[in-house]
Amino acid sequence: MIILQANKIERSFAGEVLFDNISLQVDERDRIALVGKNGAGKSTLLKILVGEEEPTSGEINKKRDLSLSYLAQDSRFESSNTIYDEMLHVFDDLRKTEKTLRQMELEMGEKTGADLEKLMQDYDRLSEEFRQAGGFTYEADIRAILNGFKFDESMWQMKIEELSGGQNTRLALAKMLLEKPNLLVLDEPTNHLDIETIAWLENYLVNYSGALLIVSHDRYFLDKVATITLDLTKHSLDRYVGNYSSFVEQKEQKLLTEAKNYEKQQKEIAALEDFVNRNLVRASTTKRAQSRRKQLEKMERLDKPEAGTKSAHMTFHSDKTSGNVVLTVEEAAVGYDDQILSEPINLDIRKMNAVAIVGPNGIGKSTLIKSIVGQIPFIKGEARFGANVEVGYYDQTQSKLTPHNSVLDELWNDFKLTPEVEIRNRLGAFLFSGDDVKKTVGMLSGGERARLLLAKLSMENNNFLILDEPTNHLDIDSKEVLENALIDFDGTLLFVSHDRYFINRVATQVLELSEEGSTLYLGDYDYYLEKKAELEALAAAQAEAEPASSTEEVTSNDYHLQKQNQKELRKITRRIEQLEAEMEELDQKIQDITETMHSTNDAADLVQLQSDLDQLTVQQEAVMEEWAELSEQVE
């Protein structure tokens, strides 16, 4: 059944057409991904479909009783409630029914005869309605969704107004999932989510009971969730059956077919026009020429296939061939200020492999990269490079760029012996052409700076590239070009990325970091997920089926448990020392502010000082609370 339909939608701004001739329909249970180039108007189209904006022309038809929820990129809801109370509001009707049922149960002890029989019938009917509406599971649903979005029980009583922007957006999405509308419209839902939460959301949406319409730059997410892909262009909305990867293949084939048909027709038109021009004035062939002319007039001309916006042509080559062993790291530990994030880390990278580093936020992925390139010392261990290894490093902070340089000078200053025309050609391949090369680096967008840094890296011709989040700031087209360039690279790769689609295409090995150190998986991202799930299931099965251990095994387990406990105790002790130092610092700051308040009579200063004092007091209470909890654990 069709639940939403759009016919001939157009949206213009000041006479400039953003898109027109847009028609679509959404059926129950559809899983639709809306894709298109940056600036194509995807977010605007979503707003028109949900009724937040009006189209310039065209019409939107919705099913009469359609329930719809829309998550914008900047979605934020204002509420004075706690997190849990806000979620409970979704089930207000159910909770009223629950109260009615409890009241009816009380009345059963007071009534007899026909009154009791009628009450029992009403109770059975209402109880069944309550069950079908999820009355017995709504509290479990709230817990599952809040935990899925990383709102653990300790946060449930937080006021919503205290949440950060990212937390607020996550909570808005959580509430929508609890509401279970017929149509869920999501604009970049994976923003503000870590990989673990995105994976949870993917699984949830795959089994979602309603229809989905999603805009996202996370191609792996679209692959997992979408079964229909709509490609938005200026004058059409093309429909492809399948996920994002299927869409890419289908569109490429479609463009090739359109180009062939166009060329074929152009040759046919040229031949007909040539015949008409040569034979129209000759008496013997005039009729045939006129016939050809009529044929030309009736012919439905094919539009020239749009080449679209120009894509970059990134390439990476190495001048030298490295030895077989490229990088070795043994029993290493990474972190800051003796605070170990991950250990032991072992890494043995061989020539032509592409190794992706994954792990939860804050586990030390970028720190490991920086330790390997020598920016941050290892807490334990060291990195050893193999023979003839030449390292190229992409820093996600883009610190290697000089803001006051022009784009041209940024490359030319580092490669002074390279002819200007070659520098310009290289910049052109990375989409810097014409006056673009005269722009100062400080004027560039994040995506432009990323392309410039990659252009510099491509000039170095190193055989070992170490990349820290290279896809940040890049649009989908540039990501795909970079993927192809790295797949074709004749050297070795080590990279950190949150882009799972990118990892899946480029990586030949995956190195997972955790507090317990590193684990290497010999495959792409999909293989890593499968293998990790297998190992976790095997470990769980072994734990359940394990017979009574021998004395030797128990002793061994006790020893390992003791070692683990000692490690945990050391970590807690270090944290307690940090907290004590923080408390001393906060005490001093509070004392200084208090003394300053006693020595001034300026009203404005006093207001500001009081505000600072309140903030410090809140911090002090939080630190003392954590210190007290940890101190109990070591007693």
C-alpha positions as CSV (number, residue, x, y, z in Angstrom):
1,M,0.0,0.0,0.0
2,I,1.2,3.5,-0.9
3,I,1.6,5.7,2.2
4,L,3.2,8.8,0.6
5,Q,3.3,10.0,-3.0
6,A,4.9,13.0,-4.6
7,N,4.1,14.3,-8.1
8,K,6.1,16.7,-10.3
9,I,7.8,18.4,-7.4
10,E,9.8,21.5,-8.2
11,R,11.8,23.7,-5.8
12,S,13.3,27.1,-6.9
13,F,15.1,29.8,-5.0
14,A,14.9,33.3,-6.5
15,G,14.2,31.9,-9.9
16,E,17.1,29.4,-9.7
17,V,15.8,25.8,-10.0
18,L,17.2,23.5,-7.4
19,F,15.3,20.5,-8.8
20,D,12.2,19.8,-10.8
21,N,10.1,17.0,-12.3
22,I,10.6,14.9,-9.0
23,S,8.1,12.1,-8.5
24,L,8.2,9.2,-6.0
25,Q,6.1,6.9,-3.9
26,V,6.8,5.2,-0.6
27,D,5.1,1.9,0.2
28,E,4.7,0.2,3.6
29,R,7.9,-1.4,4.7
30,D,10.0,0.3,2.0
31,R,13.7,0.8,2.9
32,I,14.7,3.8,0.8
33,A,18.1,5.6,0.6
34,L,18.0,9.0,-1.0
35,V,21.4,9.8,-2.6
36,G,22.8,12.6,-4.8
37,K,25.7,14.9,-5.1
38,N,26.4,17.6,-2.5
39,G,24.1,20.5,-3.1
40,A,21.6,18.4,-5.1
41,G,18.9,19.3,-2.6
42,K,18.4,16.0,-0.6
43,S,17.7,17.7,2.7
44,T,15.3,20.2,1.0
45,L,13.4,17.4,-0.6
46,L,13.0,15.6,2.7
47,K,11.6,18.8,4.3
48,I,9.1,19.1,1.4
49,L,8.0,15.5,1.8
50,V,7.4,15.8,5.6
51,G,5.7,19.2,5.2
52,E,8.3,21.5,6.7
53,E,8.7,23.4,3.4
54,E,6.4,24.0,0.5
55,P,7.3,23.0,-3.0
56,T,7.4,25.7,-5.7
57,S,5.0,23.5,-7.7
58,G,3.8,19.9,-7.5
59,E,1.8,18.0,-4.9
60,I,2.3,15.7,-1.9
61,N,-0.3,13.1,-1.0
62,K,-0.2,11.1,2.2
63,K,-2.2,8.2,3.6
64,R,-5.0,9.7,5.8
65,D,-3.9,8.3,9.1
66,L,-0.1,8.3,8.4
67,S,2.1,8.6,11.4
68,L,5.4,10.2,10.5
69,S,8.6,11.2,12.4
70,Y,11.4,13.3,10.9
71,L,15.0,13.6,12.2
72,A,16.7,16.7,10.7
73,Q,20.5,17.1,10.8
74,D,20.1,19.7,13.5
75,S,17.2,18.0,15.3
76,R,16.9,19.1,18.9
77,F,13.9,19.0,21.3
78,E,13.5,21.2,24.3
79,S,12.2,19.6,27.5
80,S,12.5,20.0,31.3
81,N,12.0,16.3,31.8
82,T,14.6,13.7,32.7
83,I,15.7,11.3,29.9
84,Y,13.6,8.4,31.3
85,D,10.5,10.5,31.9
86,E,10.7,11.8,28.4
87,M,10.7,8.3,27.0
88,L,7.8,7.3,29.3
89,H,5.7,10.1,27.7
90,V,5.6,8.0,24.5
91,F,3.5,5.5,26.3
92,D,1.1,7.8,28.1
93,D,-1.9,6.2,26.6
94,L,-0.7,2.7,27.5
95,R,0.0,3.8,31.1
96,K,-3.5,5.2,31.3
97,T,-4.8,1.8,30.1
98,E,-2.6,0.1,32.7
99,K,-4.1,2.2,35.5
100,T,-7.6,1.3,34.3
101,L,-6.7,-2.4,34.3
102,R,-5.4,-2.1,37.9
103,Q,-8.6,-0.3,38.9
104,M,-10.7,-3.0,37.3
105,E,-8.8,-5.7,39.2
106,L,-9.7,-4.0,42.5
107,E,-13.3,-3.8,41.5
108,M,-13.5,-7.5,40.8
109,G,-13.4,-8.2,44.5
110,E,-16.4,-6.0,45.1
111,K,-18.8,-7.1,42.3
112,T,-20.9,-10.2,41.8
113,G,-23.2,-11.8,39.3
114,A,-23.9,-10.1,36.0
115,D,-21.8,-7.0,37.0
116,L,-18.8,-9.2,37.6
117,E,-19.3,-11.1,34.4
118,K,-19.5,-7.9,32.4
119,L,-16.4,-6.5,34.2
120,M,-14.5,-9.7,33.4
121,Q,-15.4,-9.4,29.7
122,D,-14.3,-5.7,29.6
123,Y,-11.1,-6.6,31.4
124,D,-10.2,-9.4,29.0
125,R,-10.9,-7.2,26.0
126,L,-8.9,-4.3,27.4
127,S,-6.1,-6.6,28.6
128,E,-5.7,-8.1,25.1
129,E,-5.6,-4.6,23.5
130,F,-3.0,-3.6,26.1
131,R,-0.9,-6.7,25.3
132,Q,-1.1,-6.1,21.5
133,A,0.0,-2.5,21.9
134,G,3.1,-3.6,23.8
135,G,1.8,-2.9,27.3
136,F,3.8,-5.7,28.9
137,T,7.1,-4.8,27.1
138,Y,7.3,-1.0,26.8
139,E,9.6,-0.6,29.8
140,A,11.9,-3.2,28.4
141,D,11.7,-1.4,25.0
142,I,12.8,1.9,26.7
143,R,15.7,0.2,28.4
144,A,16.9,-1.6,25.2
145,I,16.7,1.6,23.1
146,L,18.4,3.9,25.7
147,N,21.2,1.3,26.2
148,G,21.5,1.0,22.4
149,F,22.1,4.7,22.1
150,K,24.7,4.7,25.0
151,F,22.4,6.1,27.6
152,D,23.1,3.7,30.5
153,E,21.0,3.6,33.6
154,S,23.3,6.1,35.4
155,M,22.1,8.8,32.9
156,W,18.4,8.1,33.0
157,Q,17.6,10.8,35.6
158,M,19.7,13.5,33.8
159,K,17.7,16.5,32.7
160,I,17.4,16.8,28.9
161,E,18.5,20.4,29.0
162,E,21.9,19.3,30.4
163,L,22.7,17.1,27.4
164,S,25.2,18.1,24.7
165,G,24.0,18.7,21.2
166,G,25.1,15.3,20.0
167,Q,23.4,13.6,23.0
168,N,20.2,15.5,22.4
169,T,20.1,14.4,18.7
170,R,20.7,10.8,19.8
171,L,17.9,11.0,22.3
172,A,15.5,12.5,19.7
173,L,16.2,9.5,17.4
174,A,15.7,7.1,20.4
175,K,12.3,8.7,21.1
176,M,11.3,8.3,17.4
177,L,12.2,4.6,17.4
178,L,10.0,4.1,20.5
179,E,7.1,5.9,18.8
180,K,7.3,3.5,15.9
181,P,5.7,5.7,13.2
182,N,4.5,4.3,9.9
183,L,7.2,6.4,8.1
184,L,10.6,7.3,9.6
185,V,12.4,10.0,7.7
186,L,16.1,10.4,8.8
187,D,18.6,13.0,7.6
188,E,22.1,11.9,8.4
189,P,21.1,9.7,11.4
190,T,24.7,8.4,12.0
191,N,26.1,11.8,12.8
192,H,27.1,11.9,16.5
193,L,27.1,8.0,16.7
194,D,30.2,5.8,17.2
195,I,30.6,2.6,15.1
196,E,29.2,0.3,17.8
197,T,26.0,2.4,18.1
198,I,25.7,2.7,14.3
199,A,25.9,-1.1,14.1
200,W,23.1,-1.4,16.7
201,L,21.0,1.1,14.8
202,E,21.5,-0.8,11.5
203,N,20.2,-4.1,13.1
204,Y,17.3,-2.2,14.6
205,L,16.2,-0.5,11.4
206,V,16.6,-3.7,9.3
207,N,13.8,-5.2,11.5
208,Y,11.8,-2.0,11.7
209,S,8.0,-2.5,11.2
210,G,7.4,0.8,9.3
211,A,8.9,2.4,6.1
212,L,12.2,4.2,6.1
213,L,13.5,7.2,4.0
214,I,17.1,7.9,4.7
215,V,19.7,10.4,3.6
216,S,23.3,9.5,4.8
217,H,26.9,9.8,3.7
218,D,27.6,6.5,5.5
219,R,27.6,4.1,2.6
220,Y,28.1,1.0,4.7
221,F,25.0,2.0,6.7
222,L,23.0,2.4,3.5
223,D,24.3,-1.0,2.3
224,K,23.0,-2.7,5.4
225,V,19.6,-0.9,5.7
226,A,18.4,0.2,2.2
227,T,16.7,-2.0,-0.4
228,I,15.7,0.8,-2.8
229,T,18.0,3.7,-3.8
230,L,16.7,7.0,-5.2
231,D,19.3,9.1,-7.1
232,L,18.4,12.8,-7.0
233,T,19.6,15.0,-10.0
234,K,18.4,18.4,-11.1
235,H,15.7,17.2,-13.4
236,S,14.9,13.6,-12.2
237,L,14.7,11.2,-9.4
238,D,15.9,7.8,-10.7
239,R,14.9,4.7,-8.9
240,Y,17.2,1.7,-8.4
241,V,16.3,-1.6,-6.7
242,G,19.0,-2.6,-4.3
243,N,21.4,-1.2,-1.7
244,Y,24.1,1.5,-2.2
245,S,26.7,-0.9,-3.7
246,S,24.1,-2.3,-6.2
247,F,23.1,1.3,-7.1
248,V,26.7,2.2,-7.9
249,E,27.0,-0.7,-10.3
250,Q,23.6,-0.1,-11.9
251,K,24.2,3.6,-12.4
252,E,27.6,3.0,-14.0
253,Q,26.1,0.5,-16.4
254,K,23.2,2.9,-17.1
255,L,25.5,5.8,-17.9
256,L,27.6,3.6,-20.2
257,T,24.4,2.5,-22.1
258,E,23.1,6.1,-22.3
259,A,26.4,7.3,-23.7
260,K,26.5,4.4,-26.3
261,N,22.9,5.1,-27.4
262,Y,23.5,8.8,-27.7
263,E,26.7,8.3,-29.8
264,K,24.8,5.8,-32.0
265,Q,22.0,8.3,-32.5
266,Q,24.3,11.2,-33.3
267,K,26.0,9.1,-36.0
268,E,22.6,8.2,-37.4
269,I,21.6,11.9,-37.4
270,A,24.8,13.0,-39.0
271,A,24.4,10.4,-41.8
272,L,20.8,11.4,-42.5
273,E,21.6,15.1,-42.5
274,D,24.5,14.5,-44.9
275,F,22.3,12.5,-47.2
276,V,19.6,15.3,-47.1
277,N,22.2,18.0,-47.8
278,R,23.7,16.2,-50.7
279,N,20.5,14.9,-52.4
280,L,17.8,17.4,-51.8
281,V,18.5,19.5,-54.8
282,R,19.0,16.6,-57.2
283,A,15.8,15.7,-59.1
284,S,16.4,12.0,-59.0
285,T,16.9,11.8,-55.3
286,T,14.7,14.6,-54.0
287,K,11.9,12.3,-52.7
288,R,14.3,10.1,-50.8
289,A,16.0,13.2,-49.3
290,Q,12.6,14.6,-48.3
291,S,11.7,11.2,-46.7
292,R,15.0,11.3,-44.7
293,R,14.2,14.9,-43.6
294,K,10.8,13.9,-42.3
295,Q,12.5,11.0,-40.5
296,L,14.9,13.5,-38.9
297,E,12.0,15.7,-37.8
298,K,10.1,12.8,-36.2
299,M,13.1,11.4,-34.4
300,E,13.0,11.7,-30.6
301,R,16.4,13.2,-29.8
302,L,18.2,11.7,-26.9
303,D,19.7,14.2,-24.4
304,K,23.4,14.2,-24.1
305,P,24.3,12.2,-20.9
306,E,25.4,14.5,-18.2
307,A,29.0,14.0,-17.2
308,G,28.1,15.5,-13.8
309,T,30.5,17.4,-11.7
310,K,34.1,16.8,-12.4
311,S,35.7,14.1,-10.3
312,A,39.2,14.1,-8.9
313,H,41.8,11.7,-10.5
314,M,43.9,10.8,-7.5
315,T,46.9,8.5,-8.0
316,F,49.6,7.3,-5.6
317,H,52.8,5.7,-6.8
318,S,56.1,4.7,-5.2
319,D,59.5,5.5,-6.5
320,K,61.2,2.6,-4.7
321,T,60.2,-0.9,-3.8
322,S,60.4,-1.7,-0.1
323,G,61.6,-4.9,1.5
324,N,59.1,-7.6,2.3
325,V,59.0,-6.6,6.0
326,V,57.6,-3.0,6.2
327,L,56.8,-2.4,9.8
328,T,57.3,-4.4,13.1
329,V,55.8,-3.4,16.5
330,E,56.3,-5.9,19.4
331,E,54.7,-5.9,22.9
332,A,54.1,-2.1,22.7
333,A,52.0,0.1,24.8
334,V,50.5,3.5,23.7
335,G,49.0,6.4,25.7
336,Y,49.7,9.8,27.2
337,D,51.6,10.8,30.4
338,D,52.1,7.1,31.4
339,Q,48.3,6.5,31.1
340,I,48.2,3.3,29.0
341,L,45.4,3.1,26.6
342,S,46.2,-0.2,24.9
343,E,48.8,-3.0,25.5
344,P,50.3,-5.2,24.3
345,I,50.2,-4.2,20.7
346,N,51.9,-6.4,18.1
347,L,52.1,-5.6,14.4
348,D,53.9,-7.2,11.5
349,I,53.1,-5.5,8.2
350,R,54.3,-7.0,5.0
351,K,54.7,-5.4,1.6
352,M,51.5,-4.6,-0.4
353,N,49.2,-5.2,2.5
354,A,46.6,-2.6,3.6
355,V,46.0,-2.7,7.3
356,A,43.0,-0.8,8.9
357,I,43.1,0.0,12.6
358,V,39.7,-0.2,14.4
359,G,38.5,0.0,17.9
360,P,36.3,2.1,20.2
361,N,36.7,5.9,20.6
362,G,39.5,6.8,22.9
363,I,41.3,3.5,22.7
364,G,44.4,5.0,21.1
365,K,44.1,4.4,17.3
366,S,45.4,7.8,16.3
367,T,47.9,7.7,19.2
368,L,49.3,4.4,17.8
369,I,49.7,6.1,14.4
370,K,51.5,9.1,15.9
371,S,53.8,6.8,17.9
372,I,54.7,4.9,14.8
373,V,55.6,8.1,12.9
374,G,57.5,9.4,15.9
375,Q,55.3,12.3,17.0
376,I,54.4,10.7,20.4
377,P,56.8,8.2,22.2
378,F,55.6,4.7,22.9
379,I,55.1,4.1,26.6
380,K,56.6,0.6,25.9
381,G,58.2,-0.9,22.9
382,E,59.1,0.7,19.6
383,A,58.4,0.7,15.8
384,R,61.0,-0.8,13.4
385,F,60.7,-0.1,9.7
386,G,62.0,-2.5,7.1
387,A,64.6,-2.0,4.3
388,N,64.0,0.8,1.8
389,V,60.8,1.9,3.5
390,E,59.8,5.5,2.8
391,V,56.9,6.8,4.9
392,G,54.2,9.2,3.9
393,Y,51.9,10.5,6.6
394,Y,48.4,12.0,6.4
395,D,47.6,13.9,9.6
396,Q,43.8,14.3,10.2
397,T,44.5,17.7,11.9
398,Q,46.0,19.0,8.6
399,S,48.8,20.6,10.6
400,K,51.2,20.2,7.7
401,L,49.4,23.0,5.7
402,T,50.5,26.6,6.0
403,P,47.4,28.9,6.1
404,H,49.0,32.0,4.5
405,N,50.4,30.0,1.5
406,S,48.5,29.9,-1.8
407,V,47.4,26.5,-3.0
408,L,50.0,26.6,-5.7
409,D,52.8,27.6,-3.3
410,E,51.8,25.0,-0.8
411,L,53.0,22.3,-3.2
412,W,55.7,24.3,-5.0
413,N,57.5,25.2,-1.8
414,D,57.9,21.5,-1.0
415,F,58.8,20.5,-4.6
416,K,60.9,23.4,-5.9
417,L,62.5,21.4,-8.7
418,T,59.2,20.4,-10.2
419,P,58.1,22.5,-13.2
420,E,55.1,24.7,-12.5
421,V,53.0,23.0,-15.2
422,E,53.5,19.7,-13.5
423,I,52.4,21.2,-10.1
424,R,49.3,22.7,-11.8
425,N,48.5,19.4,-13.5
426,R,48.7,17.6,-10.2
427,L,46.5,20.2,-8.5
428,G,44.0,19.9,-11.4
429,A,43.8,16.1,-10.8
430,F,42.8,16.9,-7.2
431,L,40.1,19.5,-8.5
432,F,42.2,22.7,-8.1
433,S,42.0,24.5,-11.4
434,G,42.0,28.1,-12.7
435,D,41.9,30.7,-10.0
436,D,41.5,28.0,-7.3
437,V,45.3,27.7,-7.2
438,K,45.6,31.4,-6.1
439,K,43.4,30.9,-3.0
440,T,45.2,30.9,0.3
441,V,45.1,27.7,2.3
442,G,43.3,29.5,5.1
443,M,40.3,30.2,2.8
444,L,39.8,26.5,1.9
445,S,37.0,24.3,3.2
446,G,37.7,21.1,5.2
447,G,37.2,19.0,2.1
448,E,39.5,21.2,0.0
449,R,42.2,21.1,2.6
450,A,41.9,17.3,2.7
451,R,42.3,17.1,-1.1
452,L,45.3,19.5,-1.0
453,L,47.0,17.4,1.7
454,L,46.4,14.3,-0.4
455,A,47.8,16.0,-3.4
456,K,51.0,16.8,-1.4
457,L,51.2,13.2,-0.3
458,S,50.8,12.0,-3.9
459,M,53.9,14.1,-4.9
460,E,56.2,12.4,-2.4
461,N,56.0,9.0,-4.1
462,N,56.5,7.0,-0.9
463,N,56.1,3.3,-0.7
464,F,54.4,3.2,2.8
465,L,51.4,5.4,3.4
466,I,50.2,6.0,7.0
467,L,46.8,7.7,7.0
468,D,44.8,9.1,9.9
469,E,41.1,9.5,9.0
470,P,41.8,10.3,5.3
471,T,38.1,10.4,4.4
472,N,37.1,13.1,6.9
473,H,35.6,16.1,5.1
474,L,35.5,14.4,1.7
475,D,32.2,14.0,-0.2
476,I,31.1,10.6,-1.4
477,D,32.6,11.1,-4.9
478,S,36.0,12.1,-3.6
479,K,35.9,9.1,-1.1
480,E,35.3,6.7,-4.0
481,V,38.1,8.2,-6.1
482,L,40.5,8.0,-3.0
483,E,39.4,4.3,-2.5
484,N,40.2,3.4,-6.1
485,A,43.6,5.3,-5.9
486,L,44.6,3.4,-2.7
487,I,43.4,0.0,-4.1
488,D,45.7,0.6,-7.2
489,F,48.6,1.9,-5.0
490,D,51.8,-0.2,-5.6
491,G,52.9,0.1,-2.0
492,T,51.8,-0.6,1.6
493,L,49.0,1.0,3.7
494,L,48.3,1.5,7.4
495,F,45.3,3.6,8.2
496,V,42.7,4.6,10.8
497,S,39.2,5.3,9.6
498,H,35.6,5.4,10.9
499,D,34.3,4.9,7.4
500,R,33.4,1.2,7.3
501,Y,32.6,1.2,3.6
502,F,36.1,2.6,3.0
503,I,37.7,0.0,5.3
504,N,35.8,-2.8,3.5
505,R,37.0,-1.7,0.1
506,V,40.6,-0.9,0.9
507,A,41.7,-3.1,3.8
508,T,43.3,-6.5,3.4
509,Q,43.8,-6.9,7.2
510,V,42.1,-5.4,10.2
511,L,43.9,-4.6,13.5
512,E,41.5,-4.2,16.4
513,L,42.7,-2.3,19.5
514,S,41.3,-2.8,22.9
515,E,42.5,-2.3,26.5
516,E,43.9,-5.8,26.3
517,G,46.0,-5.0,23.3
518,S,45.8,-5.8,19.6
519,T,44.1,-8.6,17.6
520,L,44.8,-9.0,13.8
521,Y,42.1,-10.3,11.4
522,L,43.3,-11.4,8.0
523,G,40.5,-10.0,5.8
524,D,38.3,-6.9,5.1
525,Y,35.8,-5.3,7.6
526,D,33.0,-7.8,6.8
527,Y,35.4,-10.7,7.6
528,Y,36.5,-9.0,10.8
529,L,32.9,-8.7,12.0
530,E,32.1,-12.3,11.1
531,K,35.2,-13.7,12.7
532,K,34.8,-11.6,15.8
533,A,31.2,-12.8,16.2
534,E,32.3,-16.4,15.7
535,L,35.0,-16.1,18.4
536,E,32.6,-14.4,20.9
537,A,30.0,-17.2,20.3
538,L,32.7,-19.9,20.7
539,A,33.9,-18.3,23.9
540,A,30.4,-18.1,25.3
541,A,29.7,-21.7,24.4
542,Q,32.9,-22.9,26.0
543,A,32.1,-21.0,29.2
544,E,28.7,-22.6,29.4
545,A,29.9,-26.2,28.6
546,E,33.1,-26.1,30.6
547,P,33.3,-29.0,33.1
548,A,34.7,-28.7,36.6
549,S,38.3,-27.7,36.2
550,S,41.2,-29.6,37.5
551,T,43.2,-28.2,40.5
552,E,45.9,-27.2,38.0
553,E,43.5,-25.4,35.8
554,V,41.9,-23.6,38.8
555,T,45.3,-22.6,40.0
556,S,46.2,-21.3,36.5
557,N,42.9,-19.4,36.2
558,D,43.3,-18.0,39.7
559,Y,46.8,-16.8,38.7
560,H,45.5,-15.0,35.6
561,L,42.5,-13.6,37.5
562,Q,44.9,-12.3,40.1
563,K,47.1,-10.7,37.4
564,Q,44.0,-9.1,35.9
565,N,42.8,-7.8,39.2
566,Q,46.2,-6.4,39.9
567,K,46.1,-4.6,36.6
568,E,42.7,-3.2,37.3
569,L,43.8,-2.2,40.8
570,R,46.8,-0.3,39.4
571,K,44.5,1.5,36.9
572,I,42.1,2.5,39.7
573,T,44.9,3.7,41.9
574,R,46.3,5.9,39.1
575,R,42.9,7.4,38.6
576,I,42.5,8.1,42.3
577,E,45.8,9.9,42.3
578,Q,44.6,12.0,39.3
579,L,41.4,12.8,41.1
580,E,43.2,13.9,44.3
581,A,45.4,16.2,42.2
582,E,42.2,17.7,40.5
583,M,40.6,18.2,43.9
584,E,43.6,20.2,45.2
585,E,43.6,22.3,42.0
586,L,39.8,23.0,42.3
587,D,40.2,23.8,46.0
588,Q,42.8,26.4,45.2
589,K,40.7,27.9,42.4
590,I,37.6,28.1,44.7
591,Q,39.7,29.8,47.4
592,D,41.2,32.3,44.9
593,I,37.7,33.2,43.6
594,T,36.3,33.5,47.2
595,E,39.1,35.9,48.1
596,T,38.6,38.0,45.0
597,M,34.9,38.3,45.8
598,H,35.7,39.6,49.2
599,S,38.0,42.3,47.8
600,T,35.6,43.7,45.1
601,N,32.4,45.6,45.1
602,D,31.8,45.7,41.3
603,A,28.4,44.2,40.6
604,A,29.3,42.8,37.1
605,D,32.5,41.2,38.4
606,L,30.6,39.7,41.4
607,V,28.0,38.1,39.0
608,Q,30.8,36.6,36.8
609,L,32.8,35.4,39.8
610,Q,29.7,33.7,41.3
611,S,29.0,32.0,38.0
612,D,32.6,30.7,37.9
613,L,32.3,29.6,41.5
614,D,29.1,27.6,40.8
615,Q,30.8,25.8,37.9
616,L,33.8,24.9,40.0
617,T,31.6,23.7,42.8
618,V,29.7,21.4,40.4
619,Q,33.1,20.1,39.1
620,Q,34.3,19.6,42.6
621,E,31.3,17.6,43.6
622,A,31.6,15.3,40.5
623,V,35.3,14.7,41.2
624,M,34.7,14.0,44.9
625,E,31.9,11.6,44.0
626,E,34.1,9.6,41.6
627,W,37.0,9.6,44.1
628,A,34.7,8.2,46.9
629,E,33.4,5.4,44.6
630,L,36.9,4.4,43.5
631,S,38.3,4.6,47.0
632,E,35.6,2.1,48.2
633,Q,36.8,-0.3,45.5
634,V,40.4,-0.4,46.8
635,E,39.5,-0.6,50.5
